[in-house]
Amino acid sequence: MRETVLMKGETDTLVIVTTAAGTEVLDGEEEVVETHPSDRHEAVLARYLAQGWEVEEDGP
């Protein structure tokens, strides 16, 4: 499993979670924003970084 926490500004948070089941993006209230049936962690992370989000935490 890999989990990356992204921040934008003081309060906006997204979490990218990848498991054997695929990749999900959760908002600050843990609602699913998007889901992918395969490991798309790097592509999703790159897209959000390009939109101005910053990595707060990244790890297993």
C-alpha positions in Angstrom: 0.0 0.0 0.0 1.1 3.5 -0.7 -0.5 6.7 0.6 0.3 10.3 -0.4 -1.2 13.2 1.4 -1.5 16.4 -0.7 -2.2 19.9 0.6 -3.3 23.1 -1.2 -3.5 26.2 0.9 -4.2 25.9 4.6 -7.2 23.6 4.6 -7.6 21.6 1.3 -6.4 18.0 1.6 -6.4 15.1 -0.8 -5.1 11.6 -0.1 -4.0 9.2 -2.9 -4.2 5.6 -1.7 -3.0 2.7 -3.8 -3.5 -1.0 -2.8 -3.6 -4.2 -4.7 -7.2 -3.3 -5.6 -6.1 0.0 -7.4 -5.8 3.7 -6.7 -8.4 6.0 -5.0 -8.3 9.7 -4.3 -10.0 10.8 -1.2 -10.9 14.4 -0.1 -10.5 15.9 3.3 -13.7 14.2 4.5 -12.6 10.8 3.2 -15.1 10.9 0.3 -13.9 9.2 -2.9 -13.1 11.8 -5.5 -11.8 9.3 -8.1 -11.0 5.6 -8.4 -8.9 3.5 -10.8 -8.9 -0.3 -10.9 -5.1 -0.4 -11.4 -2.0 1.3 -9.9 -2.2 4.9 -11.2 -0.5 6.5 -8.2 2.3 8.2 -10.1 0.1 9.5 -12.9 -2.5 10.8 -10.4 0.1 12.4 -8.2 1.8 14.1 -11.2 -1.6 15.5 -12.3 -2.3 17.0 -8.9 1.2 18.4 -8.5 0.8 20.1 -11.9 -2.4 21.7 -10.5 -0.5 23.3 -7.6 -1.0 20.7 -4.9 2.0 20.0 -2.6 3.1 16.7 -1.0 2.6 16.8 2.8 3.4 13.1 3.4 4.4 10.2 1.1 5.0 6.7 2.2 3.8 3.2 2.7 
